[in-house]
């Protein structure tokens, strides 16, 4: 038998410990998959992350859902303004007098949002999202029969803007959305384009995909999303 002094024996034990740690990390590395999400602004990276959190985790907690409220207001105003402009420009729609003030307020609100999106910086602390009253204006325009008729004509009926607004403008949702204590649901968040102040910077999400038919074992996924505009990324 080979006799080793205490120092050599300690070094061997330490070496074996390192080998075991390397083997453990190698196994964990094989089980973990890191995904860097790339794509232009509005491609759906944040929406995909929210979908994964809802499906594989416990969904978004109340604080996270509340943080999405400004982006939902922005989504509704921008989509509604887009439909109004397109109806007037392409379809020759002349808004009735009773909703012209509402349209003016929506257009004014959109102008402030457009100036924000044209900058390369993230929203400042003084940034104020649209108020619930603007959502009431949007609902007034959406409910107008002449607007509905124009919006259902030609290619308008298949537009994604109309599709998402149909959800928010429905009787089941509009009464909640205009409340000052409105708390978005998971579906509200998935239906909106996430462009709120809270989405600038790096977002990471860790979750497990349980063993399924096409997976031999549980898989640990690590999603990385660098939010904001291209210049921010």
C-alpha positions as CSV (number, residue, x, y, z in Angstrom):
1,X,0.0,0.0,0.0
2,X,1.1,3.5,-0.9
3,X,1.6,5.6,2.2
4,X,0.7,9.3,1.8
5,X,1.4,12.0,4.2
6,X,-1.6,14.1,5.4
7,X,-0.9,16.9,2.9
8,X,-1.0,14.6,-0.1
9,X,-4.1,12.8,1.1
10,X,-5.9,16.1,1.7
11,X,-4.9,17.2,-1.9
12,X,-6.4,14.0,-3.3
13,X,-9.6,14.4,-1.4
14,X,-9.8,18.0,-2.6
15,X,-9.2,16.8,-6.2
16,X,-12.0,14.2,-5.9
17,X,-14.3,16.9,-4.5
18,X,-13.6,19.1,-7.5
19,X,-14.3,16.2,-9.9
20,X,-17.6,15.5,-8.2
21,X,-18.6,19.2,-8.5
22,X,-17.6,19.3,-12.1
23,X,-19.7,16.2,-12.8
24,X,-22.7,17.7,-10.9
25,X,-22.4,21.0,-12.9
26,X,-22.1,19.1,-16.2
27,X,-25.3,17.2,-15.4
28,X,-27.1,20.4,-14.4
29,X,-25.8,22.1,-17.6
30,X,-27.3,19.3,-19.7
31,X,-30.6,19.7,-17.9
32,X,-30.7,23.5,-18.1
33,X,-31.4,25.4,-21.4
34,X,-30.7,29.1,-21.6
35,X,-32.6,31.0,-24.4
36,X,-31.7,34.5,-25.4
37,X,-34.8,36.0,-27.0
38,X,-34.0,38.2,-30.0
39,X,-36.3,40.2,-32.2
40,X,-37.5,43.8,-33.0
41,X,-39.7,45.8,-30.7
42,X,-43.2,44.5,-30.8
43,X,-42.2,41.0,-32.0
44,X,-43.9,39.4,-29.0
45,X,-40.9,38.5,-26.8
46,X,-42.5,39.8,-23.6
47,X,-45.8,38.2,-24.5
48,X,-44.1,34.8,-24.9
49,X,-42.4,35.2,-21.5
50,X,-45.8,36.0,-19.9
51,X,-47.3,32.9,-21.7
52,X,-44.6,30.7,-20.3
53,X,-45.1,32.1,-16.8
54,X,-48.8,31.5,-17.0
55,X,-48.5,28.0,-18.4
56,X,-45.6,26.6,-16.4
57,X,-45.7,28.7,-13.3
58,X,-48.4,30.2,-11.1
59,X,-49.0,33.1,-13.5
60,X,-48.3,36.7,-12.7
61,X,-48.7,37.9,-9.2
62,X,-50.9,41.0,-8.4
63,X,-48.0,43.4,-8.3
64,X,-46.8,42.2,-11.8
65,X,-50.3,42.4,-13.2
66,X,-50.7,45.9,-11.8
67,X,-47.5,47.0,-13.4
68,X,-49.0,46.1,-16.8
69,X,-51.9,48.5,-16.4
70,X,-50.2,51.5,-18.1
71,X,-49.1,49.4,-21.1
72,X,-52.7,48.1,-21.5
73,X,-54.0,51.7,-21.5
74,X,-51.4,52.6,-24.0
75,X,-52.3,49.6,-26.2
76,X,-56.0,50.5,-26.2
77,X,-55.4,54.2,-27.1
78,X,-52.8,53.5,-29.8
79,X,-54.8,50.8,-31.5
80,X,-58.0,52.8,-31.4
81,X,-56.3,55.9,-32.8
82,X,-54.9,53.7,-35.6
83,X,-58.3,52.4,-36.5
84,X,-59.8,55.9,-36.4
85,X,-57.1,57.4,-38.6
86,X,-57.4,54.5,-41.1
87,X,-61.2,54.8,-41.2
88,X,-61.1,58.5,-41.9
89,X,-58.2,58.3,-44.4
90,X,-58.9,55.1,-46.3
91,X,-62.7,54.6,-45.9
92,X,-63.9,58.2,-46.0
93,X,-65.5,58.0,-42.6
94,X,-66.9,61.2,-41.1
95,X,-67.2,60.9,-37.3
96,X,-70.6,62.0,-35.8
97,X,-70.5,65.2,-33.8
98,X,-71.2,63.4,-30.5
99,X,-67.9,61.5,-30.6
100,X,-65.7,64.2,-32.1
101,X,-64.5,65.5,-28.7
102,X,-63.6,61.9,-27.7
103,X,-61.6,61.4,-30.9
104,X,-59.8,64.7,-30.3
105,X,-58.8,63.6,-26.8
106,X,-57.6,60.2,-28.1
107,X,-55.6,61.9,-30.8
108,X,-54.0,64.3,-28.3
109,X,-53.2,61.4,-26.0
110,X,-51.6,59.5,-28.9
111,X,-49.4,62.5,-29.8
112,X,-47.7,62.3,-26.3
113,X,-47.3,58.6,-26.7
114,X,-45.7,59.0,-30.2
115,X,-43.2,61.5,-28.9
116,X,-42.3,59.0,-26.2
117,X,-41.8,56.1,-28.7
118,X,-39.7,58.3,-31.0
119,X,-37.0,58.8,-28.3
120,X,-34.2,56.3,-27.7
121,X,-34.5,56.5,-23.9
122,X,-36.8,54.5,-21.6
123,X,-39.8,56.4,-20.1
124,X,-38.8,58.9,-17.5
125,X,-40.2,58.8,-13.9
126,X,-42.5,61.7,-14.9
127,X,-44.1,59.7,-17.7
128,X,-47.9,59.5,-17.2
129,X,-49.9,56.8,-19.1
130,X,-53.4,57.5,-20.4
131,X,-56.1,58.0,-17.8
132,X,-59.1,55.7,-17.5
133,X,-61.2,58.5,-18.9
134,X,-59.4,58.1,-22.2
135,X,-60.5,54.5,-22.2
136,X,-64.1,55.6,-21.8
137,X,-63.6,57.9,-24.9
138,X,-62.2,54.9,-26.8
139,X,-65.3,52.8,-25.8
140,X,-67.6,55.6,-26.9
141,X,-66.0,55.6,-30.4
142,X,-65.9,51.8,-30.5
143,X,-69.6,51.7,-29.7
144,X,-70.6,54.1,-32.4
145,X,-72.7,52.3,-35.1
146,X,-71.1,54.1,-38.0
147,X,-67.6,53.3,-36.8
148,X,-68.6,49.7,-36.3
149,X,-69.9,49.6,-39.9
150,X,-66.7,51.1,-41.3
151,X,-64.5,48.9,-39.1
152,X,-66.2,45.8,-40.4
153,X,-65.7,46.7,-44.1
154,X,-63.0,45.2,-46.2
155,X,-59.7,44.3,-44.6
156,X,-60.7,46.0,-41.3
157,X,-62.6,42.9,-40.2
158,X,-59.4,40.8,-40.0
159,X,-57.1,43.4,-38.5
160,X,-55.3,42.5,-35.3
161,X,-56.0,45.9,-33.9
162,X,-59.8,45.1,-34.1
163,X,-59.2,41.7,-32.7
164,X,-57.5,42.9,-29.5
165,X,-59.8,45.8,-29.0
166,X,-62.8,43.5,-29.3
167,X,-61.6,41.9,-26.1
168,X,-61.0,45.2,-24.2
169,X,-64.2,46.9,-25.4
170,X,-66.5,44.0,-24.5
171,X,-69.1,44.6,-21.8
172,X,-67.4,42.0,-19.7
173,X,-64.1,43.9,-19.6
174,X,-64.7,47.6,-20.2
175,X,-66.4,48.1,-16.8
176,X,-63.4,46.7,-15.0
177,X,-60.8,48.5,-17.2
178,X,-62.2,52.0,-16.5
179,X,-62.1,51.5,-12.7
180,X,-59.3,53.3,-10.9
181,X,-58.5,50.1,-9.0
182,X,-58.4,48.0,-12.2
183,X,-56.2,45.0,-11.9
184,X,-55.4,43.4,-15.3
185,X,-56.1,39.7,-15.8
186,X,-53.7,37.3,-17.4
187,X,-55.7,37.4,-20.6
188,X,-55.7,41.2,-20.6
189,X,-51.9,41.1,-20.5
190,X,-51.6,38.6,-23.2
191,X,-54.0,40.6,-25.5
192,X,-52.0,43.8,-25.1
193,X,-48.7,44.8,-26.6
194,X,-46.3,45.1,-23.6
195,X,-44.7,48.6,-23.9
196,X,-44.8,49.9,-20.3
197,X,-42.1,51.5,-18.3
198,X,-41.4,48.3,-16.4
199,X,-40.4,46.4,-19.5
200,X,-37.2,48.2,-20.2
201,X,-34.0,46.4,-19.2
202,X,-33.2,42.7,-18.8
203,X,-35.9,40.3,-17.8
204,X,-35.1,36.7,-16.9
205,X,-37.4,33.8,-16.2
206,X,-36.6,30.4,-14.8
207,X,-39.1,27.6,-14.9
208,X,-39.3,23.8,-15.3
209,X,-40.9,21.9,-18.1
210,X,-42.2,18.7,-16.6
211,X,-41.4,15.4,-18.4
212,X,-43.7,15.0,-21.3
213,X,-44.0,12.6,-24.2
214,X,-41.3,14.4,-26.3
215,X,-39.0,15.0,-23.3
216,X,-37.0,12.2,-21.6
217,X,-36.7,14.2,-18.4
218,X,-37.7,17.5,-16.7
219,X,-36.0,20.5,-18.4
220,X,-35.1,23.7,-16.7
221,X,-35.5,26.7,-19.0
222,X,-33.9,30.1,-18.5
223,X,-35.4,32.8,-20.8
224,X,-33.5,36.1,-21.2
225,X,-35.3,39.1,-22.7
226,X,-33.6,42.4,-23.2
227,X,-36.5,44.8,-23.4
228,X,-36.9,48.3,-24.8
229,X,-36.0,49.8,-28.2
230,X,-33.1,48.7,-30.4
231,X,-30.9,51.5,-29.2
232,X,-31.6,50.5,-25.5
233,X,-30.6,46.9,-26.2
